[in-house]
């Protein structure tokens, strides 16, 4: 007597899932993040069976799981797979998918689903998961309940998902996978793969974009003109960008995430500070702007560029239209390194029209930086500019620093000293504060010593990211700036337009949670700091600690924080104006 159809269905589903996993391993998959659930059992068991070739991470909260997978992809450049059960569990991944889309981070999302006969009849944990994430995904597929006669398509499905996630414009992919009960089956022989363990599909990146870069170099005439290079996140070869800057005699305004913010004759670190001067903003007005990668976080620099009237060229390998001020006259869809070499070959080398153009930037940068250092050294209390500068100056070589959105990412961009041996990452695709802890954990799981600079509200927003982290093989140091609420709002017009009580309720949002107690609940030891000396000591102790996760909580005052920023900016402006007067 032949077995019932449903036994056969369970074995087919198990074989289907084992094939997907095998094909992804062939393509380069190393990490899978699993959120526990029943409907996803066939895929979860396929992942568990590959324990010798894969590292699996079990995360209770689906939202945290999504951002942890995103952190793995952000750090490694390879997609991690995240597995969830059906229903609202799949919806919890939407924020991470949105961030991966906008930040162009590879991610493969596998949402288990109910089979067709359980749709639209009130079955539990059943929602419409078809194209759940809309246009945010690079590829969506719902292959239906696995059938043996479709086994010839399984490897191609897995390969196409990987290829779409890692393409010219990397990003998230959704596979919606319906499974029938029973959910526990036994995998049979897998459909044959390519010889020698090769993946089913391979994507070869064409270099036709370089022709466009060279053609652009022929059309523009930059030699002898006053220009600036903006280096944002997404630069692949810092050395090539800096070599072009040397030949053009232009300054490089470098985001810490770009890899270009290092000690170099062309690199300018303190532009946000001294360009707050109307005098210097006018004297340093460029004729040409060349931007590689994403825009900077600085509103001061953004408004200065938008109002400069400069001829703007944007270079981005993903061909993303990242031009919020709509200033770009030329868009070059090519990598930064290759583009710089093509532009040099096209005859763009030469000094700026004014021989002292770069020298002016260097003088202003050195003066503003010295004023910043003097202010930090002379201020005894813990300040948010001081925390950012001290942290970025003191972390060990080879470390990765994950910076939360809102004030931390701005403070690092505005005040961090040049470093060539530290990597800076942030969720600046959608710029949200959600999932920051989990993202940092994902980065730490990639193997690099990892530091997280985060505010108290962002930590609370993703406190589930702290679950079980002391049990993982990570080296994560968390620096929490606790100013009792949303510090960035104190810099916005709402702070002056509303009476104090209403502002505090709707924007300041003070929270009564003890951050050290919250950390202790998760088994994380923390130190506290209220003075600059305590910050420096706490950072040094964190660096020496052998615990997998440890934290420093720095108490600051939101009202004083605004005054601190204004004071240091005044000093930076005065110092820069003095040398360029």
N, C-alpha and C positions, 0 to 999 in steps of 0.2 A: 504493500500500500504506500503510495507516495505521500510525503509530508504535506501538511496543510500549506496553503499559499502564504500565510503570514509568517511561517518559519522561514520560508524561502526569501520573503521580503526582508526579514531581519538580517540574513546572511548577505544578501545583495547590498543592503545599506552599509554593512560593515566593510564589505569589499570596496564599495564606492569610496567610502571615507579613507580607507587605507591607501587607495590609489591617489587621492588628492594629496595626502600627506607625503607619500613617497615622491610624487612629482615635485612638490614644493621643496623637499629636501634636496633633490637633484638640482633645483634652481638656485639653492643657497640659503634656504630657511634654516634658522638656528633656534628661534624662540617662539613659543606659543603661549599666549595668556588665556587662561580658561576661567570663566565665571561659572560657578557650579549651577547646574540645572538638569532637569530630566530629559527634556526633548532633544537636547544636544548630545545625548549619550553616545550615539554611534561615532560622532567625530571626536568626542572627548576620549573614548576608548582607543581610537586609532592613534591619537596623539600620545596617550599613555604607553602604547605598545612600542613607540619609537624612542624610548627613554635613552637608548644608547646614541642616537643621532640627534636628538632634540632636547632642549631645555624647556620644561614646562613650568609656568608660574600660575598658581591658583589664587584668584583674587575674589573676595566675597562680593564686592560692589561692582556692578557692571560699568558704571561711569568711571570709577577708578581703573578698572581693567582696560578700558579704551585708552585712557591717557597713559597708562603704563606701557601699552603696546606702542603708542605714539612716541613716547620717550625712547624706547628701544630703536625705533626707526629713525628718529631725529639724530641719535648718537651714531648709529652704524651706517645709515644710508640704505639699509635693507629693510624690507617690510617684515614686521612681526604679524602673526595671525592672532586674532582675538576671536574667541568662541563664546557665544551666549545662547541661552535658551530662548524660547519664543515670548511674544507679548511685550510688555513694557520693558523687559530686560533689553530687548533690541533697541527700544527708543532711548534708553539711557546712554547709548553709544553716540548719539547724534552730535553732542558737543565736541567730542574727540574727532569725529569724522569731519566736522566743519573746520576745526583747526588744521587737520591734516590737509584738507582741500586748499585752504588759503595759504598755508605755510609750505605746501608742496612736499609733504612728508609721506613716504610710501607706507601703506597700511592695508591689510586684507582683513575684512570684517566678515565673519561667518555667522549669520543669524539663523539658528534652527527655527523651524516653523511647523505648524500643524499641516496635515495633508489636505488636499482640496475638499474632501467630503466633510471636514470639520470647519471650513470657512463659512462665515456669515450665518451660523446657526446657534450662536451663543455658547460655543465651546470655550472652556476656561483657557486663560493665557493665550488668547487668539486675537490678534489685531491684524489690520492690513499692513503687511510688511513689504509689499511690492514697491520697489523704488522708494523705500522709506526715507532715504536721505536726499531725495531729489537730484538736483544737478551737481551735488557736491562730489559724487563718485565718478571716477574715470571709467568704470565699467560696472554694469549690474547684470546678474544672471540669476534666474530661478529655473533650474533644470527639471523641476518636478521631482516626484518620488523616484528614487533610483530604480532603474529597470535593467536587467541583465543584457537585453538586446541593444542597449545604448552604451555598453561598456567601452566601445571604440572611441567614444567622445570624451571620456572622463579625463584622460591625461591632457587633452587639448584644453578642456575647461580650466583645469588647474594652471596650465601654462599661460593661458590667455589672461587669467587673473593676475598672475605674477608679472607678466609683461606690461599690463596696463598700469599696475601700481608703480613700476620702475621705469616708465617711459621718459620721453623728453620732458614732460611735465609730470613728475611723480605725484602720487596722491592716493586717496583711499579707493578701495574696491569693495563692493558688497556681493557676496554670494548668499542668496536666501535658499536654505536647504530644508525642504519639508521631509519629515520622517514619520512613518507609520509605526504604531506599536505592533509587536514587541520591539523594544529599542536595543536589546542586547542580542547581538548575533555573532557569528564567527566568520571572519574574513577568509575567503577562498583565494585561489591563485589570482594575482593581479594581472590586468592587461599588460602585455609586454611594453617596455619603454624603449627609448633610444639606446643604441649600443654604448657600452662603456660608461653607463650612468649619466649620460648627457640629458639635459632637459628637453622636453618635447618641442618647445618653441624657444628660440633665442632672438633677442632684439639687438640689432646692430644699429648704433647711432650714426646717422649720416652726418657728414661735415659740409654739406652744401651751404650751411649758414655762413661759413667762412668767406664764401664768395661775396655774400651780402656785406660782411664786415669790410672786406677789402674795397668793395665798390663804394661803401659809405666813406671810407678813408679817402677815396679819390674825389668824392663830391664835396667834402668839407675841407676847410682850410684853417687849421688851428695854429700852425706854427707862427710864432710872433704875436699871438693874441693872449689876453689875460683870461685864464680859465681856472676852474677847480674841478677836481675829481672827487665824487662822492662814492665811497666804498661801503655798501650796505651788506647785509647778510646775503649769502649766495655767491660770493667770490670764490672761485676754485683755485686760483693761483695768485697769491698776494705778491710774489716776487715779480711777476709779469706786470701787474698794475703799477707797482712802484717803479719799475724800469721805465715804463711809459711816462710816468710823472716826472722822472728825472730828465728825460729827453725833452719834454714839453716845458719844463720849468714851472710846473703847477703844483699847488698844495693838494694833499689828499686828506679829506675830512672823513675819518674812518670810524664806523660803528665797531664796537668791540667784538661783535659777532662776525665781522667780515674776515678776520684773520690778518687784516692790514694794519691794525692799531699796534704798531711796534715802534721801537726807537729807530727812526730813519729821518734823513734830512727833509723829506717831503711831507711827513705825516704830522697832522695838526690834531691835537687831542682836546683842546679847550675852546673850540670855536663857539659852542653854545654860550659860553660865558662872555667872551669879548665881543661877539656880534650883537649883544644886547645894547651896545653903544651905537647910537644913530650915526655918530661921526665915523666910527670904524666900519659900520655896515655900508656906508656910502663909499669910503675910501677903498674898501676891498671888494667892491662890486665887480663881478666877473662879466666878461663878454660871452664866455662859453662855459657850459656845464656838461660834464660827462659822468653819468651815474652807472655804476655797476651794482646789480642786485636791488635789494629792497630800499625804500626810502628810510631815512633816519627817523628815530622817535622824536627828536627835538622839534618842537613847534617853532622855536626861534629860527632855526636854520631853514625849516620848510618855508616859512613866510618870507624870509630873506631871499631864498632862491626864487620863489614865485613872483616876488616883486622886482627881481633884478633885470628882467627883460632879456636874460641871456639865452643864447641858442643852446637848446638842451638835447642831448642824445642819451638814450637809455639802453643799456646792454643787459639782456637777461636770457640765459640759455633755455628757459621754458617758454619764452615768447609771451609771458604773462603781461597784461596791461596794468602795471603797477605805477600809475601816474595820476594820483589823486588831484593834483593841481592842473592837470591837462596842459603841461608845458612842453612835453617832448615833441620835437620836430622830427627826430629820427629814432626809430626803434630797431635795434639789432638783435635778432634771436640767436645768440651764440654764446659760448662760454667766455668768461672774462679773459682768461689766459690766452686763448687763441685769438680773440679779438684784439688784444693789446699788441700781439706780434704782427697781426695783419695790418693794424693801423701804423705801426712803425715802418713796416715794409712799404706801405703806401705813401711814405714821405711825410709823416706827421712829426718827425723829430725836429727839434729846434727850441730856442729859448723864447721866453715870453717877450712881448713888445717892450715892456719896462724891465730892465735888468734887475731891478730890486723887487719885482712882484712877489716872488717866493720868499725873499728875505723879509719883506714886511709881515707876511704870515708867520714866519719863524719867530720874529721878534715879539709879535703879539702873543703867540702861543707860549713862548718861554716866560714872558712877563706874567701872563694870566696863571700859568701853572705854578710859578713861584709864589704868587699871591695866595693861591689855593693852598699850597703846602704850608705856608706861614700861618694861615688862618686855622687849618686843621691842627697844627702843632700847638697853637696858642689857646685852643678851646678845650677846657677841661671836661665839660659835660659830653656825654655821648650825643652825637648828632648824626642825622641820616646821610648827609654828604660825607661826613667823616667815616661812617661805617662802610659805605660803598668804596671809598678810596683805600681805606686800610685793608679791607678784605681783599680787594683786587691786587693790592701790592704784596700781600703776605701769603696767599695760597701757594701750595707747593707746585713746582714745575711739573707739567704733565697732567694737572688737574683739569676738570671740566666744571665750570660754574654755570648753574641754571639760575636765571634771574626772572623773578615774577613780573608780571605786567603791573600797571599803575606806576607808583613812584620808584620801586627798585630798579626797573629797567632804565628809567630816565636818569636816576642818580648814577648808575654805572656808565651810561653813555656820556653824561656831563662831566663826571669827576674821575673816572678810572684812569690810572696811569697806563702808559703803553706796556704791553706784555706780549712777547712772541711765543711764550711757552705755556700759555693757558688758553683753553677753548671756552668760549662763552656761547650759551644757548638760551633761547627763550621762546615761549609760545606767542609769537608776534604775527601769526597768520590772521586770526580773528581778534587777537589782543585781549582775550578774556582772562579773568583771574581763576576760572574754574580748572580743576585738574592739575594744578601746578605741582603739588606734592607728588602725585602719581607720575607725572612726567619726569620729575627728578629721580624717582625710584627707577623708572625704566631706563633712564640714562645711566644710573649707577649699575644696573644689572648688566650693562654692556661691558663692564670691567674697569672703567676709568674711575679714579678717586673723584668723587663728586661733591660739590658744595651747592647748597641752595640758599639764595638770598630771597626772603619772602616777607610780606607784611602779615599782621595778625589776622586781618579779614580773609585774605587769600588762604592762609593756613586753615582757618575754621571752615572755609568753603569746601575744602578737600581733606578734612580731617580723617575721612575713611581711608585716605591714602597711607595713613600711618599704621593701619592694621597689619600686624605680624611682620613688620619690616625688620625688627631686631632678629628675626629668625632667618632672614635671607642672606645670601652671600654678597653683601654690598659693603662699600665704604662711602657712607653718606653723612655729610656734615650740614646741619640745618641752622641758618642764622635768621632768627625771626626779629624783625623790627616791630615792636609792639607799641604803637602810639594810641591804642584804645579806640580804633575806628578807621574810617576811610580817609587817610591823610591827603590823598590827591585832591579831594573836593575843596580843601581849604585854599587851594591855589586858583580855584575857578570863580567866575563872577557870582555864583550862587552864595558864596561865603559872605560877600558884601551886600547882596541884594535882599537877603532874608534876615529876620531877627534871629537871635542866637538859638533860642529854644527850638524853633521850627527847623533851622539849618541842622542842628544836632540830631533831631529825630529822623529827618529824611535823607540827610547826606553824611553827616559825621558818623552816624550809626555806632555810637559807643557800645562795646560789648563787655559783659561782666565776667567772661571766662578767664580763669587763670591759665595762661599758656603753659607755664611749668607743670601745673597739675595735669593738664590735658596730655602733655608729653609723657608724664610719669604713668598715666593710665595705660599708655601703650608700651610701657617698659623702656622709655627713652630717657636717659639721664640728660639733664640740662643745667647750664650755668646761667647766671643773670649778670647784667652789666648796666650801670647807669652813668659811668664816666668813661672818657676816652681811654684812660689807662686800663680800666676793666675790660673794655672791648679788645684792646690789643692783647691783654693777657688771656682772655677767653679764646680768642682766635688761635693763639699759640698752643693752648692746651687742647683745643679741638684737633689741631694738626698732629699733635703727638699721641692722641688717644688711639687705642687699638679696638675700641668698640665698633660694631658694624654701623650703628647709627647713634649720633650724639648731637646735642643742640646748644646754641647760645641764644638767649633771649635778651634783646637790648631794649630797654625802656626809654622811650622818647615822648616828647610832648608835641601834640599836633600844632598848637598855636605857635610855640617856639620854633617849630620846624619851618614854618613859612618865613619867620624872621631870619633864621639861619641861612636859608637859601638866598634871601634878598641881600643879606650882609655879604656873603661870599661873592655874589655876583657883582655887587658894587665894587668890591675890592679888586676883582679880576678886571672889570672894565677900567677902573682908574689906573691900574698898573699897565694895561695894554695901551691905553690912550697916552700915558706918559712917555712911552718909548716911540710912539708913532706921531706925536704932536708935531 
